[in-house]
């Protein structure tokens, strides 16, 4: 019980950093908003499909992705500035520390993406608003998975900040481009090999974007297999992130440096 | 001139050892054109071969990012204490400024090698004149953007956070509200009004005109040349003027 309280305390401290950079967060939010309200609307006028309706829910998932990736930046900063050394001196286990970072990162991503979701709910006709609330725990799981990816990248980059941002950009481009965030699955199937389309369909970002489009904006009843797929596709990433960051902490504890 | 070369190499060798960012930009460009651009092109029905339009837009965006990076780099150096070191060297300020601008130019050239080859393949039928004119326009635009970011750097000397926020917001507006990814005729009237204020609108449409795109969907080339020239001269001039006055006594840390 004490360990859980400590995890929550560390998570709260880390989460508070998210609000300390509120200027930057507001600007990043404006970036996603301009994606939704400028790119989405302009492309809508250039395409035969209702692209704005397709794209706006995807922007919410992109926001979730960006928010969760910020976990990696905070881990990297903590490693570079020696904050991690201080955390290691606290009466909390290493695995507890990892859990605290992932929880804080997931909450930050949820705050970030929920503000985008609210805007999407205002600009698009909503089929079933209650479904949005039901999807939130699964989106939290996705955020934890993405935070896990970010933690792995931060652990891999160690104190080399430029490598972390390079890895992040590569992961971002591959995860977003090979997903149904920007384009429907049928368009991908007509152009890309079936194996790539299958991978893109199993991409947690595709599942989450489709879930928002279908269950929240079209109002289709939530299907358990879809949310289970979202959970199962996110969980391994959270696990890998936990393992990678835990190993980094152990190395740091034994050797005193990275 | 050797002092300018030495300063350029001083910074450039760190970027090239290893050249992480250059390779990352090439990979990102390749995936964006071959996957995102190709798939979105299949969805766009109101213009033929949107992929070509998009690929040129990406090269423009890359130019903008590198120009912007040069300006930001300068600010980072000021805060990390490298600028006071450079200022203590026995070289005139104008040479220092020239070195910064030329370093941006070299970075731009390195980053654009692969994207320009890709454009050659995608667009095809390019002449040597059109390729060199397009490169010249990209460099002119890059210098203008670098100058703009350098001119804004005086904000950073007061607050680096506010500078980051302003530059990110400005970059977002300049790119989204421009013809980098879509022709002006497809922009809603309220957006088009903002787009004609963006320098990227003129840079991207001029490059497209040189590369043989349909002039009816592009802005007037005469106006585009005038705007780009005015931007490059005014921002670089303003940047030089401000730097002469502001760089002394910049606090590091």
Interface residues (C-beta under 8 A of the other chain):
Chain A: X21 X23 X24 X26 X27 X28 X30 X31 X34 X35 X38 X39 X41 X42 X43 X45 X46 X47 X48 X49 X51 X162 X163 X166 X169 X170 X173 X174 X177 X178 X182 X183 X187 X188 X190 X191 X192
Chain B: X20 X21 X24 X27 X28 X31 X32 X35 X36 X38 X39 X40 X42 X43 X44 X45 X46 X47 X50 X161 X162 X164 X165 X168 X169 X172 X173 X176 X177 X181 X182 X186 X187 X188 X191
